[in-house]
Structure formats: structure tokens, C-alpha cells
Amino acid sequence: MQRTTVDLAAYPDRMVVMLGFRLRGWRAIPAMMAIGKGLGDIARRRPDGLLHHEGFLFGWNHVGIRQYWRDPAALATFTRSEPHSGWWRNFLRDPRQAGFWHEAYSMRGGMEAIYVNMPGAPVGMTAFAPARDAAGAFMTAAGRMAAARG
């Protein structure tokens, strides 16, 4: 048996992001196809700071993605630029019976999460943490991360 670990000293500011996309009806299929196409493009073109991107399934109607980012700044630059910002605006305008969530974990401390259109069985941190509106300081990932650090 071989046991292996990793030396992460070269990545002191790394971030791990878990994302999920849940289909809640037939109208969600085109939305998932569009997001899937975009995520495939991200995996191929690798925006600056994306260390690794991989997909998996939580269930027949729930797709998962895990991404490793070099640092919070690289992740923030990506999320605020095209094509990501366009996908996000379009999804918020009309989620088409789809739900989306992400949870971000920072090596420097702090975690944050957002859940959009995700009724039903709890996902991730919604299984134990109280829900609150994504407004004010909790509107942005940076605000949520700062609040989580206390």
C-alpha cells in the first residue's frame, strides 16, 4: 500500500470552491447545458489562478464541481469578469427550475456560501447553519467571508 500526501507550502493563500447545480424540473436542462459548456471552457482555458477544476455527481439531478484557486484575488477577478459575471446575471434573472450553490473555503481562514433556488433537502452548510438573506454585508462573497472570520 502506498500513502501519499501533498506539500502545499507554495500555495499559502489557496481557496477551495465547491459548486453544485441541481435540476428541479425540465426547464433546468438548457440552463445546465449552458453552464456546463461554460465550465468546460474554464477547465480547458484555465483562467489565471485556477489550479485545478474537476466535476462529479451528487445524484442523478445534482452536478458538483470542485475548484482549487491560487488565492482569493484570482478567484474574485474571475468571478467579476466575463464570461462568469454574464452567466451569473443570466441565472439570477431566470434560474429555469435550477438551483445553484457554492461554498468557498480559504486557507487563511473563513468560509462563505450562497444558495440560490435550492429548496428541499439541505445541501452543505445549510444542513446545520441558520439561513439568512444575502443582503448588506452578506451580499458578496468577500462580505460573507469577512463575517465568517468574525
Phi and psi in degrees as a GROMACS rama.xvg file:
@    title "Ramachandran Plot"
@    xaxis  label "Phi"
@    yaxis  label "Psi"
@TYPE xy
-110.3  131.093  GLN-2
-111.892  130.23  ARG-3
-128.849  148.209  THR-4
-133.617  -172.621  THR-5
-130.156  153.181  VAL-6
-102.988  107.243  ASP-7
-98.8656  15.061  LEU-8
-59.1242  -29.299  ALA-9
-77.7567  -4.36113  ALA-10
-127.601  61.2442  TYR-11
-69.4054  -19.0862  PRO-12
-110.255  17.2373  ASP-13
-59.5547  155.525  ARG-14
-128.54  145.269  MET-15
-117.554  131.265  VAL-16
-122.181  127.096  VAL-17
-106.875  132.52  MET-18
-127.094  151.641  LEU-19
-142.692  149.077  GLY-20
-134.747  114.475  PHE-21
-110.447  126.847  ARG-22
-83.651  125.888  LEU-23
-113.083  0.399998  ARG-24
-178.162  172.336  GLY-25
-62.231  -32.0349  TRP-26
-64.6621  -15.8316  ARG-27
-76.0873  -20.5863  ALA-28
-60.3442  -49.1706  ILE-29
-61.5609  -35.6479  PRO-30
-64.4648  -42.9761  ALA-31
-65.8378  -38.9263  MET-32
-62.6067  -42.4412  MET-33
-65.8994  -45.2257  ALA-34
-64.2483  -42.6176  ILE-35
-59.8191  -40.9501  GLY-36
-62.2922  -45.1848  LYS-37
-64.1593  -41.6485  GLY-38
-66.3313  -36.2139  LEU-39
-62.2445  -39.5183  GLY-40
-64.8568  -40.8421  ASP-41
-60.0254  -45.4564  ILE-42
-62.2093  -36.3732  ALA-43
-77.4887  -42.5536  ARG-44
-91.6585  -14.4148  ARG-45
43.4938  90.7788  ARG-46
-59.222  155.665  PRO-47
-55.033  126.372  ASP-48
100.006  -16.2442  GLY-49
-78.9291  115.778  LEU-50
-86.5432  -37.5614  LEU-51
-161.352  148.386  HIS-52
-141.389  128.794  HIS-53
-146.807  149.156  GLU-54
-114.194  159.56  GLY-55
-160.822  175.974  PHE-56
-115.547  132.948  LEU-57
-85.4104  -29.8461  PHE-58
-173.085  179.988  GLY-59
-60.0637  -25.3361  TRP-60
-120.258  19.7263  ASN-61
-140.328  104.771  HIS-62
-92.6333  141.277  VAL-63
-121.968  152.504  GLY-64
-138.642  138.87  ILE-65
-122.797  131.8  ARG-66
-128.326  143.128  GLN-67
-113.041  126.721  TYR-68
-116.101  147.091  TRP-69
-60.5449  -41.4781  ARG-70
-165.057  165.89  ASP-71
-60.1233  -34.8401  PRO-72
-63.8862  -42.7796  ALA-73
-63.8109  -42.6472  ALA-74
-63.4277  -44.4478  LEU-75
-63.7642  -40.8306  ALA-76
-60.4836  -44.7685  THR-77
-62.5091  -47.2144  PHE-78
-68.6608  -24.719  THR-79
-91.2418  -1.9376  ARG-80
-112.736  167.735  SER-81
-76.5963  145.591  GLU-82
-89.3747  -9.7422  PRO-83
-57.4391  -48.3834  HIS-84
-61.4591  -34.0992  SER-85
-67.7536  -44.0568  GLY-86
-59.5676  -44.4674  TRP-87
-63.7607  -46.2673  TRP-88
-59.3269  -45.1295  ARG-89
-62.7121  -42.041  ASN-90
-64.4732  -44.5119  PHE-91
-65.5169  -31.4942  LEU-92
-67.1124  -41.8331  ARG-93
-152.671  94.8826  ASP-94
-72.0359  -9.15107  PRO-95
50.0045  51.4663  ARG-96
62.3717  26.904  GLN-97
-116.19  150.3  ALA-98
-116.095  149.872  GLY-99
-138.636  145.811  PHE-100
-148.732  156.539  TRP-101
-145.346  150.885  HIS-102
-130.312  133.121  GLU-103
-119.763  137.436  ALA-104
-125.752  124.177  TYR-105
-104.171  134.958  SER-106
-62.6839  -30.4745  MET-107
-82.1907  1.9055  ARG-108
109.633  142.891  GLY-109
103.698  147.293  GLY-110
-140.038  153.141  MET-111
-150.602  161.3  GLU-112
-154.862  155.99  ALA-113
-142.05  141.496  ILE-114
-132.337  122.721  TYR-115
-122.655  121.529  VAL-116
59.9254  47.7518  ASN-117
-121.585  55.7624  MET-118
-70.1739  168.736  PRO-119
100.609  -149.727  GLY-120
-57.8944  135.067  ALA-121
-59.312  147.107  PRO-122
-123.615  136.306  VAL-123
52.6186  -129.451  GLY-124
-68.7783  -15.4044  MET-125
-67.8166  -13.2592  THR-126
-72.4502  -19.084  ALA-127
-137.411  -22.6231  PHE-128
-96.8997  144.341  ALA-129
-66.0263  141.894  PRO-130
-78.2039  152.462  ALA-131
-151.441  158.333  ARG-132
-66.8579  143.06  ASP-133
-83.8658  78.6948  ALA-134
-144.333  161.838  ALA-135
59.922  -131.836  GLY-136
-62.6282  -19.1025  ALA-137
-94.868  9.48014  PHE-138
-75.2785  -33.2413  MET-139
-113.311  157.544  THR-140
-59.9688  -42.2713  ALA-141
-62.1468  -40.0603  ALA-142
-65.4669  -42.9199  GLY-143
-65.8772  -39.6253  ARG-144
-63.4387  -44.6005  MET-145
-62.473  -41.8356  ALA-146
-65.9239  -36.4841  ALA-147
-68.416  -30.3168  ALA-148
-75.6422  -19.2185  ARG-149
